[in-house]
Amino acid sequence: MNVADPEATRDSAAACPGVGGAAGIVTDWQPAMLEKITSALGLTPKDHAELLGFDSFTIGGANGKVASFDGPGMPNVAWCSGLTLAGADVARGSIAAFCGPLTDVPHLIAACGISNGGIDVYIDWRPRAEAGYDLSLPTLADYPEPETRDAFAEGGNRKDFAAAFYTEQAAAIRASLLAAGGTAAPPLTKEQVSFFSAGPLLVDMRLPLSDAAAAAAADACTQATERWLEWMVNADEMKRGLPAGMRQTATYTRDTKVRANHFGFLLGRYTAIFGDADGKALAEADAGPLDEAYVGGGS
């Protein structure tokens, strides 16, 4: 990984052939959506990526930038990270936003990019409580009748989250990518779903390398991000607030593990593309500090 100054990054990006077309499309959606999030929620810029040398860098022949934000208190965002990479063979645009414990709005992961001659798309709204999701079961009606107290609680969470977040309109995003030629990765096991806190509408797909497929991927990420922002802005009206006390504490404790596991997820993705050293460094910049406590309330 070579850290570059801003002027050098702009010059090399302009001179890099192939950064337009599909490579440009999968990154161009991200800056406007990141600005929309930070403006609507009043998030505060953080210097985490800059301290690690990732505010402007080159990696794998691509020029990149990681921007970091948080919003303790009423913005209710414990961490938000935006990554852009622009290169002829490797490109990526992503936004990850981890909510604070004042509501149970799902966390957001939205990313698309180019690697190994194809287009990758990963979108998830990660739930804030255990719901016992089994991605091999297509509908709630396919789940077995609960027989334990935990299973009853998980079933209640599934019904609640389905009504509030995981609607038919949200599911249409995945369907649009399949229609665009996307091939879904094998479904996660139930244990893996629990480990990552994956949602029932998880998108993990490869699409053929074309401008049309890139546009479908970018549009899906944009729609997913806009839907998440709508939930955040309307959390009070949706009655998704969590009362102070045990509910907030339990949610924060679970979120801490989810964020740590997200670092492992990024580590696996990035080392596969950029190698162990560079992949780990990028994952650390993108995931944010894992030992930084969220400050709730109105502080």
Beta strands, then each sheet from edge to edge (+ up, - down):
strand 1: 2-3
strand 2: 44-46
strand 3: 57-59
strand 4: 62-71
strand 5: 77-86
strand 6: 91-99
strand 7: 107-115
strand 8: 118-126
strand 9: 183-184
strand 10: 203-208
sheet 1: 1+ 3- 4+ 2-
sheet 2: 1+ 3- 4+ 5- 6+ 7- 8+ 10- 9+
end
